Amino acid sequence: MNIKKIFCPLIRTDEIESDIYGGLLIAKKFEAHIDFLSSQMDFESILDMTISRSNMFESLKGAFATELNEQKNKNYQIFKRVCDDLGISIGNIAGVASANFETQNGIRSRVYEYEAKFCDLVVTACPIKGEATSTFDAAVVNSGKNAIIMPNSMKKFSMDNILIGWNGTTSISRSLTNSMSILKKAKNIHIIVTKKYDNSVLDIKTRLLSYLEYHDVNATFEVVTTTNIPGEALLENTLKGNFDMVIASSYGENGVKEIFLGGSTKYFLENTPVPVFM
């Protein structure tokens, strides 16, 4: 996958600077363009439906407009400052890391789902407390694009050491193939599966390693034991191996609530210190 255009919906309104910083780190690594999008509710339409036009309407409309414009300008200044700090050009510039920032009015989930369809890769932050929201699902799952989910307050981005959580689904197979350009540049790749595959683990190991070798990608393989907490085994192996990124599966019908190694990812997404490619 040749990544030239990245889309980053700013879902966490109180962590915009952190999410912009993380998104720019990823764009810089890929030498790609990234579009940041913030969404604001169209309060004029809401007021128009609930309050008859009067002096009160005009007063509320003016107050909302002022507050939204102030927040919009504040967010753009944050974006501009972080771009300057990281040496990222502002504008649509091909062949180098560049960025744009835009604020649109509308229902956030609808705005993000539509815009996410016009990119090579979606980048966004882990949802609060690891729980996928309708906005998160709209941007990450419904777009049909691969995504990198950033951990909270990501200060660096590397793709040298990669952990693959194999669970045999169509989704992880697609993630593996779509991440091949990333894997080819990695220095260390490790695949883990759970003991539920005991009867076929040898065949899985042989086939996976053989498939990767066709692309000149070498990897190691390990069978791991899960715990009673879904997602804990993946997190433990991520930390133990000091990995920079995890490649995982997302079950489309359930958003990202049930992925890799079976069970909910709430625990993993809430605690992961590294980004997840899916």
Sequence and secondary structure as in RCSB ss.txt:
>XXXX:A:sequence
MNIKKIFCPLIRTDEIESDIYGGLLIAKKFEAHIDFLSSQMDFESILDMTISRSNMFESLKGAFATELNEQKNKN
YQIFKRVCDDLGISIGNIAGVASANFETQNGIRSRVYEYEAKFCDLVVTACPIKGEATSTFDAAVVNSGKNAIIM
PNSMKKFSMDNILIGWNGTTSISRSLTNSMSILKKAKNIHIIVTKKYDNSVLDIKTRLLSYLEYHDVNATFEVVT
TTNIPGEALLENTLKGNFDMVIASSYGENGVKEIFLGGSTKYFLENTPVPVFM
>XXXX:A:secstr
    EEEEE   GGGHHHHHHHHHHHHHHHT EEEEEEEE  HHHHHHHHS SSHHHHHHHHHHHHHHHHHHHHH
HHHHHHHHHHHT EES  TTS EEEEEEEES HHHHHHHHTTSSSEEEEE  GGG   HHHHHHHTTT S EEEE
 TT      SEEEEE    HHHHHHHHHTHHHHTT SEEEEEEEGGGTTTHHHHHHHHHHHHHHTT   EEEEE 
  SSTTHHHHHHHHHTT SEEE    GGGTTSB SSSSB HHHHHH SS EE 
